[in-house]
């Protein structure tokens, strides 16, 4: 089958336009693949869980002031382990427990450092 000569440039133009659209879409348009979208959704879910459970952990910590002093004495890297051992994140799924424990430890220690010394 023979194509008219005027159709050939139109086909190449359509192919070039499609390629240019994909390049612009993925580079600057915010398009992502399905795998990247799944990763973004998982990260968002973890952030939401941490935001939801960290205040509960802090509330449990406030019920045990003697434990809070021990938390402040721990090194930065061991604080999340301390929070888990203290049982403040026992109600959190194992998958998210370390992230919630870290957020809780940071919040409690920052609150201690920001509080004025007792008189």
LOZAMI-385563 format. One record per residue (C-alpha): x, y, z negated. Coordinates in steps of 0.1 Angstrom, whole numbers, plus 5000, padded with zeros to 4 digits. Example, Ala and Ser with C-alpha at 12.3 -4.5 7.8 and 13.67 -1.06 7.14 Angstrom:
<rs>
<r><X>5123</X><Y>4955</Y><Z>4922</Z></r>
<r><X>5137</X><Y>4989</Y><Z>4929</Z></r>
</rs>
This chain:
<rs>
<r><X>5000</X><Y>5000</Y><Z>5000</Z></r>
<r><X>5013</X><Y>5034</Y><Z>5009</Z></r>
<r><X>5009</X><Y>5064</Y><Z>4987</Z></r>
<r><X>5004</X><Y>5098</Y><Z>5000</Z></r>
<r><X>5035</X><Y>5120</Y><Z>4995</Z></r>
<r><X>5015</X><Y>5145</Y><Z>4973</Z></r>
<r><X>5007</X><Y>5118</Y><Z>4947</Z></r>
<r><X>5043</X><Y>5108</Y><Z>4939</Z></r>
<r><X>5053</X><Y>5142</Y><Z>4922</Z></r>
<r><X>5020</X><Y>5141</Y><Z>4902</Z></r>
<r><X>5028</X><Y>5107</Y><Z>4888</Z></r>
<r><X>5063</X><Y>5117</Y><Z>4879</Z></r>
<r><X>5050</X><Y>5148</Y><Z>4863</Z></r>
<r><X>5025</X><Y>5128</Y><Z>4842</Z></r>
<r><X>5052</X><Y>5104</Y><Z>4830</Z></r>
<r><X>5076</X><Y>5133</Y><Z>4822</Z></r>
<r><X>5048</X><Y>5152</Y><Z>4804</Z></r>
<r><X>5039</X><Y>5121</Y><Z>4783</Z></r>
<r><X>5076</X><Y>5116</Y><Z>4773</Z></r>
<r><X>5079</X><Y>5153</Y><Z>4765</Z></r>
<r><X>5047</X><Y>5152</Y><Z>4744</Z></r>
<r><X>5060</X><Y>5122</Y><Z>4724</Z></r>
<r><X>5094</X><Y>5139</Y><Z>4718</Z></r>
<r><X>5078</X><Y>5171</Y><Z>4706</Z></r>
<r><X>5052</X><Y>5153</Y><Z>4685</Z></r>
<r><X>5076</X><Y>5131</Y><Z>4666</Z></r>
<r><X>5103</X><Y>5158</Y><Z>4662</Z></r>
<r><X>5082</X><Y>5188</Y><Z>4653</Z></r>
<r><X>5046</X><Y>5178</Y><Z>4653</Z></r>
<r><X>5046</X><Y>5157</Y><Z>4622</Z></r>
<r><X>5038</X><Y>5124</Y><Z>4639</Z></r>
<r><X>5050</X><Y>5093</Y><Z>4621</Z></r>
<r><X>5049</X><Y>5056</Y><Z>4628</Z></r>
<r><X>5027</X><Y>5032</Y><Z>4609</Z></r>
<r><X>5056</X><Y>5020</Y><Z>4587</Z></r>
<r><X>5066</X><Y>5055</Y><Z>4577</Z></r>
<r><X>5030</X><Y>5063</Y><Z>4569</Z></r>
<r><X>5028</X><Y>5032</Y><Z>4547</Z></r>
<r><X>5060</X><Y>5042</Y><Z>4528</Z></r>
<r><X>5046</X><Y>5077</Y><Z>4523</Z></r>
<r><X>5013</X><Y>5063</Y><Z>4510</Z></r>
<r><X>5032</X><Y>5040</Y><Z>4485</Z></r>
<r><X>5053</X><Y>5069</Y><Z>4473</Z></r>
<r><X>5022</X><Y>5090</Y><Z>4468</Z></r>
<r><X>5005</X><Y>5062</Y><Z>4449</Z></r>
<r><X>5035</X><Y>5058</Y><Z>4426</Z></r>
<r><X>5036</X><Y>5096</Y><Z>4419</Z></r>
<r><X>4999</X><Y>5096</Y><Z>4411</Z></r>
<r><X>5003</X><Y>5067</Y><Z>4386</Z></r>
<r><X>5033</X><Y>5084</Y><Z>4369</Z></r>
<r><X>5013</X><Y>5116</Y><Z>4366</Z></r>
<r><X>4984</X><Y>5097</Y><Z>4351</Z></r>
<r><X>5002</X><Y>5075</Y><Z>4326</Z></r>
<r><X>5031</X><Y>5098</Y><Z>4314</Z></r>
<r><X>5008</X><Y>5119</Y><Z>4292</Z></r>
<r><X>4994</X><Y>5087</Y><Z>4276</Z></r>
<r><X>5029</X><Y>5076</Y><Z>4269</Z></r>
<r><X>5038</X><Y>5110</Y><Z>4253</Z></r>
<r><X>5007</X><Y>5107</Y><Z>4232</Z></r>
<r><X>5018</X><Y>5073</Y><Z>4219</Z></r>
<r><X>5052</X><Y>5087</Y><Z>4212</Z></r>
<r><X>5037</X><Y>5115</Y><Z>4191</Z></r>
<r><X>5021</X><Y>5089</Y><Z>4169</Z></r>
<r><X>5056</X><Y>5075</Y><Z>4161</Z></r>
<r><X>5077</X><Y>5105</Y><Z>4151</Z></r>
<r><X>5105</X><Y>5083</Y><Z>4136</Z></r>
<r><X>5109</X><Y>5067</Y><Z>4170</Z></r>
<r><X>5112</X><Y>5101</Y><Z>4188</Z></r>
<r><X>5143</X><Y>5109</Y><Z>4168</Z></r>
<r><X>5158</X><Y>5077</Y><Z>4180</Z></r>
<r><X>5149</X><Y>5086</Y><Z>4216</Z></r>
<r><X>5167</X><Y>5119</Y><Z>4214</Z></r>
<r><X>5198</X><Y>5101</Y><Z>4201</Z></r>
<r><X>5199</X><Y>5077</Y><Z>4231</Z></r>
<r><X>5220</X><Y>5085</Y><Z>4262</Z></r>
<r><X>5201</X><Y>5098</Y><Z>4292</Z></r>
<r><X>5205</X><Y>5065</Y><Z>4310</Z></r>
<r><X>5191</X><Y>5044</Y><Z>4282</Z></r>
<r><X>5161</X><Y>5065</Y><Z>4273</Z></r>
<r><X>5136</X><Y>5047</Y><Z>4297</Z></r>
<r><X>5147</X><Y>5014</Y><Z>4282</Z></r>
<r><X>5141</X><Y>5028</Y><Z>4247</Z></r>
<r><X>5106</X><Y>5039</Y><Z>4257</Z></r>
<r><X>5097</X><Y>5005</Y><Z>4271</Z></r>
<r><X>5110</X><Y>4987</Y><Z>4240</Z></r>
<r><X>5091</X><Y>5011</Y><Z>4218</Z></r>
<r><X>5059</X><Y>4999</Y><Z>4235</Z></r>
<r><X>5048</X><Y>5033</Y><Z>4247</Z></r>
<r><X>5042</X><Y>5021</Y><Z>4283</Z></r>
<r><X>5028</X><Y>4986</Y><Z>4275</Z></r>
<r><X>4996</X><Y>4994</Y><Z>4294</Z></r>
<r><X>5014</X><Y>5002</Y><Z>4327</Z></r>
<r><X>5019</X><Y>4976</Y><Z>4354</Z></r>
<r><X>5054</X><Y>4962</Y><Z>4356</Z></r>
<r><X>5058</X><Y>4977</Y><Z>4391</Z></r>
<r><X>5055</X><Y>5013</Y><Z>4378</Z></r>
<r><X>5067</X><Y>5008</Y><Z>4342</Z></r>
<r><X>5102</X><Y>5021</Y><Z>4346</Z></r>
<r><X>5091</X><Y>5053</Y><Z>4365</Z></r>
<r><X>5065</X><Y>5061</Y><Z>4339</Z></r>
<r><X>5090</X><Y>5054</Y><Z>4311</Z></r>
<r><X>5115</X><Y>5077</Y><Z>4327</Z></r>
<r><X>5090</X><Y>5105</Y><Z>4331</Z></r>
<r><X>5078</X><Y>5100</Y><Z>4295</Z></r>
<r><X>5113</X><Y>5101</Y><Z>4281</Z></r>
<r><X>5122</X><Y>5133</Y><Z>4300</Z></r>
<r><X>5090</X><Y>5150</Y><Z>4288</Z></r>
<r><X>5094</X><Y>5140</Y><Z>4252</Z></r>
<r><X>5131</X><Y>5150</Y><Z>4250</Z></r>
<r><X>5124</X><Y>5183</Y><Z>4268</Z></r>
<r><X>5096</X><Y>5191</Y><Z>4244</Z></r>
<r><X>5119</X><Y>5184</Y><Z>4214</Z></r>
<r><X>5146</X><Y>5206</Y><Z>4228</Z></r>
<r><X>5121</X><Y>5234</Y><Z>4235</Z></r>
<r><X>5105</X><Y>5233</Y><Z>4201</Z></r>
<r><X>5117</X><Y>5257</Y><Z>4175</Z></r>
<r><X>5136</X><Y>5242</Y><Z>4145</Z></r>
<r><X>5115</X><Y>5235</Y><Z>4114</Z></r>
<r><X>5118</X><Y>5260</Y><Z>4086</Z></r>
</rs>
